[in-house]
Amino acid sequence: MKKISNFLFFFLFISLIISSCKKEDDSVLGCTNSNAMNYNSEATSNDGSCLIAYDIAQGVWNLAPNCEEINIPLIGSISLNEQMPETVNVLGGGGNTLYINLSLNSGSSEVSGQIDNEGNITVPSQNITVDVGMGAMDIAVSGSGKINSPTLGEIDLTFSGTVQGIIPFSTECFMTLSK
């Protein structure tokens, strides 16, 4: 009888060791932060790979604009591509608010927007003042975009207003962002 109880004890001990090892093998590495762009609901162990959109959106980005030209009767075409800066500095304002200074020509034009946990950017309609070579103009800007990775993003802005207070215009400007 003593041999049977020793055998059972040994069997239970070995079973516990094997089951403990198996549980470790079943862990799934990934991002466990539900606020991250790359959150993995299947992950059981955080591997340090979490990407927080608000954090990676901040910093200096190279800007590659692809804007429609603004055609103004009697004046001609204005290209916003030539007016856009080569780089923009994206600053955080807390609460997922971002600020971008477009610095069109010699003017300083700060645009604000919101970024969500997936990297989607929303730029609500707001007025900025710019100088596109014909004096200062108030221009409405709105749009949306996405931060796709720590080094790549895109934003599509609509600029609209009136030239010299009488000629209305509206133009789309799709911009690729890279670091």
Disulfide bonds with the S-S distance in Angstrom:
Cys31-Cys50 2.07
Cys67-Cys173 1.70
